[in-house]
Amino acid sequence: MSVYIVAQLTITDRDRYAKYEEGFMGIFDKYEGELLSVDEDPTVMEGEWAATRSVLIKFPSKEAAMAWWDSPEYQALAEHRRAASTINSFLVNGM
C-alpha cells in the first residue's frame, strides 16, 4: 500500500537549507520515492498557514519510506535541514 509523507517547514536559514536541497534528490531517488509537491504558497482553505514550505512525498510502502528516512545518508543530510528549519511531518497510508 502506498504511503505519503506530509511536511510543513519553516525555513530560517536559506543558505544552510540550500545544502540540504543540493543533496536531497541524489539520496531520495535511491528509495523509490516520488516528490509530488513542494509549495511555498499553498491555497489555505481553512485555518492559518504559518509555514514557509509544504512538501508531499509518495512511497510504494511504509517500509520504503522508513528505509529512506532512517538511512544513514539521509540522516546525515538532514542535519542541514534541522539546523536551517523547523518541521512538522507525518506519514499517512494511501487508500
KOLMAR-470572 format. One record per residue: residue in one letter; residue number from 1; x, y, z of N, C-alpha, C in turn. Coordinates in pm, 1 decimal, always signed. Layout:
REM residues N
('a', NUM, (X, Y, Z), (X, Y, Z), (X, Y, Z)),
...
//
This chain:
REM residues 95
('m', 1, (+83.9, -116.8, +0.0), (+0.0, +0.0, +0.0), (+89.1, +123.9, +0.0)),
('s', 2, (+57.0, +219.0, -86.4), (+131.4, +344.6, -91.5), (+114.0, +422.2, +37.7)),
('v', 3, (+217.2, +499.7, +71.2), (+211.3, +590.2, +185.8), (+257.0, +727.6, +140.7)),
('y', 4, (+217.7, +826.8, +217.3), (+251.3, +965.4, +186.4), (+314.4, +1030.4, +308.5)),
('i', 5, (+416.6, +1109.8, +285.4), (+474.7, +1192.2, +390.4), (+435.4, +1335.5, +360.1)),
('v', 6, (+375.6, +1398.7, +459.8), (+334.4, +1538.3, +450.0), (+422.7, +1615.8, +546.7)),
('a', 7, (+481.3, +1725.3, +499.7), (+568.6, +1804.8, +585.6), (+537.8, +1952.8, +570.0)),
('q', 8, (+542.5, +2022.9, +681.7), (+533.4, +2168.3, +684.7), (+665.5, +2217.6, +743.1)),
('l', 9, (+733.9, +2302.2, +669.2), (+863.2, +2352.5, +714.7), (+860.0, +2503.3, +729.8)),
('t', 10, (+931.7, +2551.3, +828.2), (+959.0, +2693.2, +839.9), (+1109.7, +2707.9, +826.8)),
('i', 11, (+1152.4, +2762.9, +715.4), (+1294.9, +2776.2, +685.7), (+1345.4, +2905.1, +749.5)),
('t', 12, (+1451.3, +2891.9, +829.0), (+1507.7, +3007.2, +899.8), (+1643.8, +3049.5, +846.4)),
('d', 13, (+1709.0, +2961.9, +771.8), (+1841.5, +2991.5, +715.2), (+1845.8, +2934.5, +573.4)),
('r', 14, (+1815.1, +3018.1, +474.3), (+1806.6, +2971.7, +334.6), (+1940.0, +2918.0, +283.2)),
('d', 15, (+2052.1, +2978.3, +321.3), (+2182.0, +2931.1, +273.1), (+2212.3, +2790.7, +323.9)),
('r', 16, (+2188.2, +2767.3, +449.7), (+2212.2, +2633.6, +505.6), (+2111.8, +2534.1, +449.3)),
('y', 17, (+1987.5, +2576.0, +432.0), (+1885.2, +2487.2, +376.4), (+1920.9, +2447.7, +232.7)),
('a', 18, (+1986.6, +2536.8, +160.7), (+2028.0, +2506.8, +22.8), (+2122.4, +2386.7, +18.6)),
('k', 19, (+2201.9, +2366.9, +122.4), (+2289.7, +2249.5, +128.5), (+2207.1, +2121.7, +136.1)),
('y', 20, (+2097.6, +2127.1, +209.2), (+2006.2, +2013.8, +217.0), (+1943.7, +1987.8, +80.0)),
('e', 21, (+1896.6, +2092.1, +15.6), (+1833.8, +2076.5, -116.2), (+1931.0, +2020.0, -218.9)),
('e', 22, (+2055.9, +2061.7, -213.5), (+2156.0, +2015.0, -310.4), (+2175.1, +1864.4, -304.8)),
('g', 23, (+2169.0, +1805.8, -187.5), (+2192.5, +1662.5, -174.8), (+2067.5, +1576.5, -172.7)),
('f', 24, (+1951.3, +1640.0, -167.5), (+1826.9, +1567.5, -143.9), (+1796.2, +1463.8, -252.5)),
('m', 25, (+1785.1, +1504.0, -377.8), (+1739.4, +1412.2, -483.3), (+1835.6, +1296.4, -505.2)),
('g', 26, (+1964.3, +1319.1, -487.8), (+2061.5, +1211.4, -505.0), (+2039.2, +1096.7, -408.9)),
('i', 27, (+1992.3, +1127.3, -290.0), (+1959.9, +1023.7, -190.8), (+1817.3, +973.5, -211.4)),
('f', 28, (+1725.1, +1065.8, -225.3), (+1583.6, +1033.6, -237.7), (+1555.7, +935.7, -352.0)),
('d', 29, (+1618.2, +957.5, -466.2), (+1594.0, +875.1, -584.8), (+1628.3, +727.4, -563.0)),
('k', 30, (+1711.2, +696.6, -467.7), (+1751.3, +558.5, -441.0), (+1644.3, +478.2, -366.2)),
('y', 31, (+1538.3, +545.2, -318.7), (+1442.9, +480.2, -229.5), (+1300.6, +473.3, -283.9)),
('e', 32, (+1284.6, +479.1, -413.8), (+1154.3, +459.9, -478.9), (+1051.0, +566.6, -443.2)),
('g', 33, (+1095.8, +680.7, -394.0), (+1003.0, +786.8, -358.7), (+964.8, +870.5, -480.0)),
('e', 34, (+852.8, +938.2, -467.1), (+806.3, +1030.4, -570.5), (+772.2, +1163.3, -503.3)),
('l', 35, (+840.7, +1267.6, -543.9), (+815.5, +1400.7, -489.9), (+694.6, +1457.4, -563.4)),
('l', 36, (+582.3, +1469.3, -494.4), (+457.1, +1511.5, -557.1), (+435.9, +1661.7, -553.4)),
('s', 37, (+480.5, +1728.4, -446.9), (+459.6, +1872.2, -436.2), (+560.6, +1934.7, -342.1)),
('v', 38, (+611.5, +2049.6, -382.7), (+687.9, +2140.0, -296.9), (+627.7, +2276.8, -324.5)),
('d', 39, (+569.6, +2338.6, -221.4), (+492.8, +2461.2, -242.8), (+519.7, +2561.5, -131.0)),
('e', 40, (+552.4, +2683.1, -169.2), (+572.8, +2788.7, -70.8), (+456.0, +2887.2, -67.4)),
('d', 41, (+353.6, +2860.0, -145.7), (+236.9, +2948.3, -146.9), (+109.1, +2866.4, -164.0)),
('p', 42, (+79.6, +2777.2, -67.8), (-40.6, +2695.3, -82.0), (-167.1, +2778.9, -64.9)),
('t', 43, (-274.2, +2731.3, -119.8), (-404.5, +2794.8, -100.7), (-461.6, +2744.6, +31.6)),
('v', 44, (-471.2, +2831.9, +128.5), (-523.8, +2795.2, +259.4), (-675.7, +2794.1, +250.3)),
('m', 45, (-733.5, +2680.1, +275.5), (-878.5, +2664.7, +262.8), (-950.0, +2681.6, +396.1)),
('e', 46, (-880.0, +2653.9, +504.3), (-937.9, +2671.6, +636.6), (-823.2, +2677.6, +736.6)),
('g', 47, (-834.0, +2761.7, +835.0), (-728.7, +2775.0, +934.6), (-623.7, +2874.9, +890.5)),
('e', 48, (-506.8, +2863.7, +951.9), (-397.8, +2955.7, +922.4), (-275.9, +2877.8, +875.6)),
('w', 49, (-196.4, +2942.1, +794.9), (-74.8, +2880.3, +742.3), (+43.1, +2966.1, +782.9)),
('a', 50, (+130.7, +2912.0, +866.3), (+246.3, +2988.0, +911.6), (+377.9, +2932.9, +857.8)),
('a', 51, (+374.7, +2816.8, +794.3), (+497.6, +2753.2, +746.0), (+550.5, +2822.6, +621.1)),
('t', 52, (+677.5, +2801.6, +594.3), (+742.8, +2854.8, +475.2), (+717.8, +2765.8, +353.5)),
('r', 53, (+710.7, +2635.4, +377.9), (+704.2, +2540.3, +266.5), (+623.2, +2418.3, +307.3)),
('s', 54, (+550.1, +2362.9, +210.8), (+484.2, +2234.4, +230.7), (+543.5, +2135.2, +130.7)),
('v', 55, (+550.9, +2010.8, +172.3), (+607.4, +1905.5, +87.1), (+516.9, +1783.5, +97.6)),
('l', 56, (+493.4, +1719.6, -17.2), (+416.1, +1596.1, -22.4), (+497.3, +1493.1, -100.0)),
('i', 57, (+521.8, +1379.4, -36.1), (+605.0, +1273.0, -93.0), (+526.7, +1142.2, -90.2)),
('k', 58, (+542.4, +1062.0, -193.8), (+477.5, +930.9, -201.1), (+583.7, +821.3, -206.1)),
('f', 59, (+558.2, +713.0, -134.3), (+641.4, +593.5, -141.1), (+551.3, +473.1, -166.8)),
('p', 60, (+604.7, +366.7, -226.6), (+522.2, +249.5, -254.4), (+481.1, +171.8, -129.1)),
('s', 61, (+553.8, +193.9, -19.0), (+521.6, +122.2, +104.7), (+580.6, +197.4, +223.7)),
('k', 62, (+530.0, +164.8, +341.1), (+585.2, +223.4, +462.8), (+730.4, +181.0, +480.6)),
('e', 63, (+759.8, +57.8, +443.6), (+896.5, +7.8, +455.8), (+993.2, +89.6, +370.9)),
('a', 64, (+952.2, +123.9, +248.5), (+1038.0, +205.0, +160.9), (+1057.1, +344.7, +218.7)),
('a', 65, (+949.1, +402.1, +270.8), (+957.6, +535.9, +330.0), (+1051.8, +536.3, +449.8)),
('m', 66, (+1037.2, +438.2, +535.8), (+1120.5, +434.0, +655.1), (+1266.1, +399.6, +621.7)),
('a', 67, (+1287.6, +319.4, +517.6), (+1425.0, +289.8, +475.5), (+1494.9, +418.9, +433.1)),
('w', 68, (+1423.5, +505.0, +359.3), (+1479.6, +636.1, +320.1), (+1502.4, +721.2, +443.5)),
('w', 69, (+1397.7, +740.0, +524.9), (+1404.4, +829.7, +640.0), (+1515.9, +788.6, +737.2)),
('d', 70, (+1528.6, +659.8, +762.1), (+1624.4, +609.7, +859.8), (+1764.0, +585.9, +803.1)),
('s', 71, (+1781.3, +599.5, +672.3), (+1912.0, +570.0, +613.4), (+2019.0, +664.1, +668.2)),
('p', 72, (+2137.9, +611.2, +691.9), (+2246.9, +695.6, +742.3), (+2276.7, +814.6, +650.0)),
('e', 73, (+2267.6, +793.4, +519.1), (+2299.2, +903.3, +427.4), (+2194.2, +1013.9, +433.6)),
('y', 74, (+2065.3, +978.0, +448.4), (+1964.3, +1082.0, +461.7), (+1975.5, +1150.9, +597.3)),
('q', 75, (+1996.2, +1075.5, +702.6), (+2007.9, +1136.1, +834.3), (+2126.0, +1233.1, +842.2)),
('a', 76, (+2236.2, +1201.3, +775.3), (+2350.0, +1294.3, +771.0), (+2311.3, +1422.2, +697.3)),
('l', 77, (+2243.5, +1409.5, +584.2), (+2198.7, +1525.8, +508.4), (+2096.4, +1606.7, +586.7)),
('a', 78, (+2007.7, +1539.4, +658.5), (+1900.6, +1605.8, +732.7), (+1953.8, +1697.3, +842.2)),
('e', 79, (+2080.2, +1682.0, +881.4), (+2138.4, +1774.2, +978.4), (+2133.3, +1918.1, +927.0)),
('h', 80, (+2150.8, +1937.1, +796.1), (+2138.7, +2071.4, +737.3), (+1995.0, +2122.8, +751.2)),
('r', 81, (+1897.6, +2036.7, +724.3), (+1757.5, +2076.2, +737.7), (+1725.0, +2112.3, +881.8)),
('r', 82, (+1770.8, +2029.7, +973.8), (+1743.0, +2055.4, +1115.6), (+1804.1, +2186.6, +1163.2)),
('a', 83, (+1922.8, +2218.5, +1111.3), (+1990.3, +2342.3, +1151.9), (+1927.8, +2465.5, +1087.6)),
('a', 84, (+1858.4, +2447.1, +975.9), (+1809.2, +2560.4, +896.7), (+1658.4, +2576.1, +897.3)),
('s', 85, (+1586.8, +2487.6, +968.2), (+1441.0, +2493.9, +964.2), (+1380.7, +2417.7, +1081.6)),
('t', 86, (+1252.2, +2439.6, +1098.6), (+1173.6, +2354.5, +1187.8), (+1073.1, +2281.1, +1099.7)),
('i', 87, (+1029.6, +2165.5, +1145.7), (+943.4, +2083.1, +1061.1), (+837.4, +2013.0, +1144.9)),
('n', 88, (+720.8, +2000.7, +1086.8), (+616.2, +1910.4, +1133.5), (+594.3, +1814.7, +1017.9)),
('s', 89, (+606.2, +1686.5, +1042.7), (+586.1, +1589.6, +934.4), (+515.6, +1466.2, +988.1)),
('f', 90, (+443.4, +1400.6, +898.1), (+375.8, +1277.1, +934.8), (+358.8, +1188.8, +812.0)),
('l', 91, (+343.2, +1060.4, +838.4), (+324.2, +960.5, +734.4), (+179.7, +910.4, +743.1)),
('v', 92, (+113.1, +904.9, +629.3), (-23.0, +852.9, +623.9), (-31.8, +742.9, +519.0)),
('n', 93, (-122.1, +647.7, +541.7), (-145.4, +538.8, +446.6), (-233.1, +586.0, +333.0)),
('g', 94, (-203.9, +536.3, +212.1), (-289.4, +561.0, +98.1), (-412.7, +472.1, +103.8)),
('m', 95, (-502.8, +493.0, +13.5), (-626.7, +414.3, +7.9), (-605.7, +293.9, -79.4)),
//
